[in-house]
Amino acid sequence: MSLTVIEYENLRKANEKFFAEYKQSFSATLNSGWFILGNGVKKFEEDFARFNTNKYCIGVANGLDALILCLRALKFQRGSEIIVPSNTYIATILSILQNDLKPILVEPDIHTYNIDPLKIEEAITSKTKALMVVHLYGKSCTMDPIVALAKKHHLVLIEDCAQSHGAKYKGKMTGTFGYGAFSFYPTKNLGCLGDGGAVTTDDEEFAKKIRMFRNYGSEKKYYNEVVGYNSRLDEVQAGFLSVKLRHLDEITTHKRKLASLYHNGLKDDFIKPQVQPDFYDVFHIYNVRHPKRDALKEYLLKNDIKTDIHYPVPPHKQHAMNGVLDKKEFPISSEIHSTTLSLPISFCHSESDVHRVIEVMNKF
Ligand SMILES: *Cc1c(COP(=O)(O)O)cnc(C)c1O
């Protein structure tokens, strides 16, 4: 008997349930004849602001732009220092560099994988202007000490929520502690069928600035107030996102169920993600750590189970960072990157898929 391959992700399958609604939405956009900044984007922005308990949501072209535009709107002096986790996807750091600002990397907590609040203060200097935190893998950062530090040192708080749609800390949504930057890249928990992103905030002035910056620095057509960008979410993707958002709770519930199967079923040789009462995790990624990670990945592949690594090379070891960072060694990030393995946990996976992964893994 041969079993089918368990893929790491299958976006066709993960979206199949929504095909009819997507087609309806596309058809409505097509018939409207309005493709940029129309009612579809407005509706999604209202929907997502309501979902995320923010006053404002501004759709932009992608997650990287959401971060770039947040920094651009804040107008920090060139060379200002922005604190950012060393354990993140490189986009977070790129957004700082794209604004001629200086990224100061801070190591993660080895248990949560997110920025270690205890290590932030020693990185703060007179040039530090902002804390840019990342809620990695779908787990919120430990926000109480982070918010307190931001207040104490008068730092702006920016949250990279590209992996944390719907994640909460003490009942509060990520993207509501500071300025929130979201990605709707297709593999994200709330993914569209192309590129998309958004900024969330309760600050009316800031929302107005982001709205201008995403559209040539213009509030009124053909009148330009600031040196803006073109970074707009388009009507077709906004329509798909409104469809997907209606099902996001279902997607999150499914992923959390699969995560609990892993949590309870996997033997303790694997270091599993921490489960704590203050955190409502949405498992963009379910990772385990193991000293023989590469052998484990190979073994699973031989057993028709595909996995992924987030990420094989930490940001500080990327060629792009040559000459950019003062500090060169980030041992905790390096340790995570060399031992982490991401297991299948998509909306396309069934509970029996996960039971099979667990069974095979427990024989490793
Ligand atoms: C995906 C991702 C981004 C970038 O989002 P894009 O939409 O691909 O530009 C930024 N930060 C993190 C942590 C991400 O996972």
The ligand as an ORCA input file, in Angstrom:
! r2SCAN-3c Opt
* xyz 0 1
  C       6.117     37.506      4.943
  C       6.785     38.391      5.895
  C       7.075     39.733      5.584
  C       6.921     40.329      4.222
  O       5.665     40.240      3.655
  P       5.510     40.358      2.064
  O       4.044     40.503      1.867
  O       6.088     39.131      1.439
  O       6.250     41.581      1.627
  C       7.609     40.528      6.578
  N       7.884     40.047      7.799
  C       7.650     38.767      8.128
  C       7.964     38.288      9.513
  C       7.113     37.880      7.188
  O       6.900     36.608      7.512
*
